[in-house]
């Protein structure tokens, strides 16, 4: 029966992870994506051991190894002087410490491997061109109202509805009455460039973070090391009409923002080709940390990933928390002797505090990364003194 399915709104990383989790828990799922095809935009994603371990448990080790890079270390440098401030051993060392590797992957490649895994599950139905209009909760069932690509209204019943529909979640808007996100005042410029198109001195197979006043830049390899993902973030106001923004102007604006940084960093920014995608501008939005389990699940409706807890990128855990959510959902759906609503409540109770902590730590990290004055001096001194003990995060990498 159709109403025995879990309904999932959203076909991004979180939605696909939720579909895979449902299948592993023995629950058939129907996933509805509003785009006409399953695609993913964006650039690179860092996956800590907490996330890699979960992908391995899903049997995706080989698939990840085929597309990811596995950097040997993370190095933090001063954006002004170029001086090294601290480093963290990755590679085999972090695997030994935390039980799994540290991977860097193109977002599209992570999305593709999850999509392939979902398609191997007989109990999952995938639908594109379906836009969620709303839902109704009736006795023992959730009925989703969807518009298909031809504008026809569909009513689809299910045992539960999982809102994995991103930052501007329709499910969240109805469940919590919240539509607006919070403007962070930070602008992210993202680019992906072929390593062989860069001068040899600028190519890199490690994670490097450059910290400066009110800005930072991070770059790392993706797609087996063939590409370099570069992200520059600085404080600033977003264009009023981003939809019609001319991204060709991004390179010049970024050069102005980084005018007082060291020569190697400026050389890297100038080396990004403007042909093709070049630099893409993304104003950073978020929400306050999750305040309790009711912000993640009520009755037969639950939220997952950015729909539940969008966060700033300063812990590199946005995709990771969505995958952690999905694994917790899998555990709770597999419980026996509980009705559907109670299983979703268990999911929310397991996840809300960790997600809130990661949201808050991500925000705090942004303050530290972009520090000025005495805070900046104290950050640099602490990093030189404590080094790896400050950069390693057992509470994060061993959780999930």
WOWO-V961856 format. One line per field, one symbol per residue. burial: I if it has 24 or more other ideal C-beta (glycine too) atoms within 12 Angstrom, else O. A space follows every 10 residues. Layout:
# WOWO-V961856
burial=???
This chain:
# WOWO-V961856
burial=OOIOIIIIII IIIIIIIIII IIIIIOIIII IIIIOOOIOI OIIIIIIIII IIIIIIIIOI OOIIOOIIII IIIIIIIIII OOOIIIIIII IOOIOOIIOI IIIIIIIIII IIIIIIIIOO IOIIIIIOOI IIIIIOIOOO IIIIIIOOOO OOOIIIIIII IIIIIIIOII IIIIIIOIOO IOOIOIIIII IIIIIOOIOO OIIIIIIIII IIIIIIIIII IIIOIIIIII IIIIIIOIOO OOOOOOIOOI IOIIIOIIOO IOOIIIOIII IIOOOOIIII IIIIIIIOII OOIOIIIIII IIIIIIIIII IIIIIIIIII IIIIIIIIII IIIOOOOOOI IOIIIIIIII IIOIIIIIII IIIOIIIIII IOOOOIOOII OOIOOOOIOO IIIOOIIOII
